[in-house]
Amino acid sequence: MDSKNIIADLNKREKFTGTNYDIWHKKMPFLLNEQELYEHTIMTRPPVGNTVQHRRDLEVFEAWSKKDRCVRFTLLSCMHDDLIGAYEHCPTAKKMWDQLRFDFGGTSVTRLRSLVLQFEMYKNEPKNSMTEHLRIMSAMIRDLKNAGNALSDEQ
């Protein structure tokens, strides 16, 4: 399967909305690895100077720049439209990746309260099968655990 099909398949499902960072952040490395771009999320811009190696440095920079554009495009295309405008200004894929982690990776008190409230208020909808209901409950429990909130037996 080529990378365009993988991106299209990922985008048919759930895009990053701002509330599903944990799972999106886990899926993106698989997609970027498939495109041989994941290592680029930790790379910084190579230097370009006026030395004897200028031509070689320029070639390295051009290759880096092309990969950087591909990673940025992939990250942006896997976001909900509302978020694209907030991150398209990032000058590099690494800065975008780091900014997303800063903005959504931590668990604020508000986010934790929201997860607890979502769990406590959840009711199975008649259209959901028991398997779907258990999958939703399991995902909420996993999100709470990842946020550092272990559920009690009563919950």
C-alpha positions as CSV (number, residue, x, y, z in Angstrom):
1,M,0.0,0.0,0.0
2,D,1.5,3.3,-0.9
3,S,1.7,6.2,1.5
4,K,-1.0,8.3,-0.2
5,N,-3.4,5.4,0.4
6,I,-2.4,5.2,4.0
7,I,-3.0,8.9,4.6
8,A,-6.3,8.7,2.9
9,D,-7.3,5.6,5.0
10,L,-6.2,7.4,8.2
11,N,-8.2,10.5,7.2
12,K,-11.4,8.5,6.6
13,R,-11.3,7.7,10.2
14,E,-10.7,10.0,13.1
15,K,-8.4,12.9,12.6
16,F,-6.7,14.8,15.4
17,T,-9.3,17.0,17.1
18,G,-7.4,18.3,20.1
19,T,-9.1,15.9,22.5
20,N,-7.7,12.6,21.1
21,Y,-4.0,13.5,21.2
22,D,-2.9,10.4,23.1
23,I,-4.1,7.9,20.4
24,W,-3.2,10.2,17.5
25,H,0.3,10.6,18.9
26,K,0.6,6.8,19.0
27,K,-0.7,6.4,15.4
28,M,1.4,9.0,13.7
29,P,4.7,7.2,14.2
30,F,3.3,4.2,12.3
31,L,2.2,6.4,9.4
32,L,5.5,8.3,9.3
33,N,7.5,5.1,9.6
34,E,5.7,3.7,6.6
35,Q,6.8,6.8,4.7
36,E,10.3,6.6,6.1
37,L,9.8,10.0,7.7
38,Y,9.4,9.4,11.4
39,E,13.1,10.0,12.3
40,H,12.6,13.5,10.8
41,T,10.3,14.5,13.7
42,I,13.5,14.6,15.9
43,M,15.8,16.2,13.3
44,T,16.8,19.9,13.4
45,R,17.6,22.0,10.4
46,P,21.1,21.2,9.1
47,P,23.5,24.1,8.7
48,V,24.2,25.7,5.4
49,G,27.3,27.9,5.2
50,N,29.9,29.4,2.9
51,T,32.6,26.7,3.3
52,V,34.2,24.3,1.0
53,Q,31.5,21.9,1.9
54,H,28.8,24.4,0.8
55,R,27.7,22.3,-2.1
56,R,27.4,19.1,0.0
57,D,25.7,21.1,2.8
58,L,23.3,22.5,0.3
59,E,22.4,19.0,-1.0
60,V,21.8,17.8,2.6
61,F,19.7,20.8,3.3
62,E,17.6,20.3,0.1
63,A,17.0,16.7,1.0
64,W,16.1,17.6,4.6
65,S,13.8,20.4,3.4
66,K,11.9,18.0,1.1
67,K,11.4,15.5,3.9
68,D,10.4,18.3,6.2
69,R,7.7,19.4,3.9
70,C,6.4,15.9,3.6
71,V,6.2,15.4,7.4
72,R,4.5,18.8,7.8
73,F,2.0,18.0,5.1
74,T,1.3,14.5,6.7
75,L,0.8,16.0,10.2
76,L,-1.5,18.7,8.9
77,S,-3.5,16.4,6.7
78,C,-4.2,14.2,9.7
79,M,-5.6,17.1,11.8
80,H,-9.1,18.4,11.9
81,D,-9.6,21.5,9.8
82,D,-10.0,23.8,12.9
83,L,-6.4,22.9,14.0
84,I,-4.6,23.3,10.8
85,G,-4.4,27.1,11.0
86,A,-2.9,27.0,14.4
87,Y,0.0,24.8,13.3
88,E,0.7,25.5,9.7
89,H,2.9,28.4,10.7
90,C,5.4,26.1,12.4
91,P,8.7,26.5,10.5
92,T,9.7,22.8,10.7
93,A,8.1,19.4,11.3
94,K,10.1,19.0,14.6
95,K,8.8,22.4,15.9
96,M,5.2,21.4,15.0
97,W,5.6,18.0,16.6
98,D,7.1,19.6,19.8
99,Q,4.4,22.3,19.8
100,L,1.6,19.7,19.6
101,R,3.2,17.7,22.4
102,F,3.4,20.9,24.5
103,D,-0.2,22.0,23.7
104,F,-1.9,18.6,24.1
105,G,0.6,16.1,25.6
106,G,0.3,17.1,29.2
107,T,-2.7,16.5,31.4
108,S,-4.2,19.6,32.8
109,V,-6.6,19.6,35.7
110,T,-9.3,20.6,33.3
111,R,-8.6,17.8,30.9
112,L,-8.5,15.2,33.8
113,R,-11.8,16.5,35.1
114,S,-13.2,16.3,31.6
115,L,-12.1,12.7,31.3
116,V,-13.6,11.7,34.7
117,L,-16.9,13.5,33.9
118,Q,-17.0,11.8,30.5
119,F,-16.5,8.4,32.1
120,E,-19.1,9.0,34.9
121,M,-21.8,10.4,32.5
122,Y,-21.3,7.7,29.8
123,K,-24.3,5.6,28.8
124,N,-24.5,3.0,26.2
125,E,-26.5,4.1,23.1
126,P,-29.0,1.5,21.8
127,K,-27.3,1.5,18.4
128,N,-24.0,0.3,19.9
129,S,-23.4,-3.4,20.2
130,M,-22.0,-4.8,23.4
131,T,-18.5,-5.1,21.7
132,E,-18.7,-1.4,20.7
133,H,-19.8,-0.4,24.2
134,L,-16.9,-2.3,25.8
135,R,-14.5,-0.8,23.3
136,I,-15.6,2.7,24.2
137,M,-15.4,2.0,28.0
138,S,-12.0,0.5,27.6
139,A,-10.8,3.5,25.7
140,M,-12.1,5.9,28.4
141,I,-10.4,3.8,31.1
142,R,-7.1,3.8,29.1
143,D,-7.3,7.6,28.7
144,L,-7.9,8.0,32.5
145,K,-5.0,5.7,33.3
146,N,-2.7,7.5,30.9
147,A,-3.7,10.8,32.5
148,G,-2.6,9.3,35.9
149,N,-6.1,8.7,37.3
150,A,-6.6,5.1,38.4
151,L,-10.2,4.1,38.8
152,S,-11.5,2.7,42.1
153,D,-13.5,-0.5,42.3
154,E,-16.6,1.5,42.9
155,Q,-16.2,3.5,39.7
